[in-house]
Amino acid sequence: MLVEVLCDQFISNGKQRGKIEFHPGLNTVLGDDPGSNSIGKTSFLMVLDFVFGGDDYIVKSADLQKEIGSHTVKFGFVFGNEKFFFSRSTDTFKEVTPCDENYSPIRDSISDKQYCDFLREKYGLSLEGLSFRNAVSRFIRVYGRETLNEKKPLRTAEKETESDSISSLLRLCDLYSTIKAQQDMADEAKDKRETFSKAKKYSFIKISNEKDLINNTHEIEALQASVNKLISETSSGFKDLDSEKKKAMSELQEHLAKCNDQEAALQSQLTYINSGKKYGGKSRIQKSVRSLQSFFPDININKIEQIEEFHSQLSGILKQEFLDAERKVKTALEYVGAEKKQIEEAMSEIAKETDLTKTVFSQYAAIDKKIHDLTLANDNYRKLKELKDIEESYKTALSELFLNSITDMELSINKKMQSINDCIYNGERTSPFLHFSSPKAYSFFTPHDSGTGSQYKGLIVFDLAMLELTRLPFIIHDSILLKQIADKPIEKILEQYESSSKQVFIAFDKVSSYSSRTQELLNKTCILRLSPEGNELYGRPWNKIEKGELHDDIQL
């Protein structure tokens, strides 16, 4: 727990305040009886947020930083039997320095994230997907922070979605580990489905649709009949042709078709070049011979690699450049021709072993390829449908698990809030109520009581419930929450604060206007007293106008 905080800029009547020490249960920052403002109560609570790894002391206190200037806050913790000391400066607030008990640095500074990870471990908050700041930040309710919305107690910042708020609460309640395992399976199923769909999008594979599935099935049956007829007519040759050779013949036929396509493309390029040589015009070649590499892995593609730059060379080039381009395309054509010759020779070798002609092989290969492509497209459709079904089933299971978890959490929190509220009001007032309408939305209200005091009381009761139900190590409440609540309930709330084995930090003023029991509790738990005329947190105010003072920096 936090045991001390000190800062050279904490001044009382011209002297440094020294250590401000803390204890388990309630720790109160007291203002004066008139309830003076601008004496540092809220600023000190912001300092505590700074001590616990927050940045709002810097980013939301511009006037304070301007008036006080660069300063260092020093603080110590006790975890078990070990003591730990640190310092954090406002000008290097993304770093925290480990210190000895005299606050001399003992090693290099660590990042604020590393420091928060340290607090997460020492406070026992190492829960699935939960950072230290995510756990505690929403329970630091100080004026100037974004955690004072009485209708949204789970929110740690205005930009945080309700879905994120609910997920964070599940983590804090240690209900997320099971959800995380289910979420991982759902994410994996989604990733597989998306990967398969992208393969279709980029034409890596072909996938049928529902209509194509039926048409393809009929076409496959017709093609198979054609194959059977072809086999019947040339039965002796096909009997001599084993399955491996059939497959090889089919692949060679497919390879040859691709070579023919490439040859046609290159001939088209050559036509454009000759036109450019003759007229000096612009050619618009769209295809690249670089794709040859995927068809002819054995070709030395480096010799024709520069063809890819071919398109940019055709506009406004000199005659010699046309000649160079022509030479490169002709070289590519020679390679394609050589590859075609190799393929045809390989097909002939297979044909020699049977009495089948090349024409019959070509017919068979073309039909076999078509059957293969249609069958694969149908199989891919069934696979994609299977992946979609799996994804949907995991998504449904995750939604049900999430819903069950937040329902259990809702019941547990509302039950605890009811118990705390009954202690405060002797069972005579309605308790605040938290309801999750979905995993992405919630509401928080006190039935039949929408008054300001009741709404802020609801925030306090919620935080007290979370302090008891979870590993949350502390809560911080500014006086703006407490001053809206009637005197008698305040006494009971203070008793709830004081009875906690964890730490509660509050700011409070106008002590003498409350009951003797309330005064007793506040004085007993006071760790810092602030008042005007030199006893402000920093020893002075900066909003006081002296007589005759000119404000050249203020423009009306």
Secondary structure, DSSP 8 states (H G I E B T S, - for coil): -EEEEEETT-EETTEE---EE--SEEEEEE--TT--SSSSHHHHHHHHHHHTT-SHHHHT-HHHHHHH-S-EEEEEEEETTEEEEEEEESTTTTEEEEE-TT--B-S--EEHHHHHHHHHHHTT---TT--HHHHHGGGEE-TTSS---TT-TT-SSTT--HHHHHHHHHHHTT-HHHHHHHHHHHHHHHHHHHHHHHHHHTTSS----HHHHHHHHHHHHHHHHHHHHHHHHTHHHHHHS-HHHHHHHHHHHHHHHHHHHHHHHHHHHHHHHHHHHHH---------GGGHHHH-TTS-GGGGGGGGGHHHHSSS--HHHHHHHHHHHHHHHHHHHHHHHHHHHHHHHHHHTSS--HHHHHHHHHHHHHHHHHHHHHHHHHHHHHHHHHHHHHHHHHHHHHHHHHHHHHHHHHHHHHHHHHHHHTT-S---EEEEEETTEEEEE-TT---HHHHHHHHHHHHHHHHHHS---EEEE-HHHHTTS-HHHHHHHHHHHHH-SSEEEEEE--GGGS-HHHHHHHHHHEEEE--SSS-STBSS-SS---TT---TT---
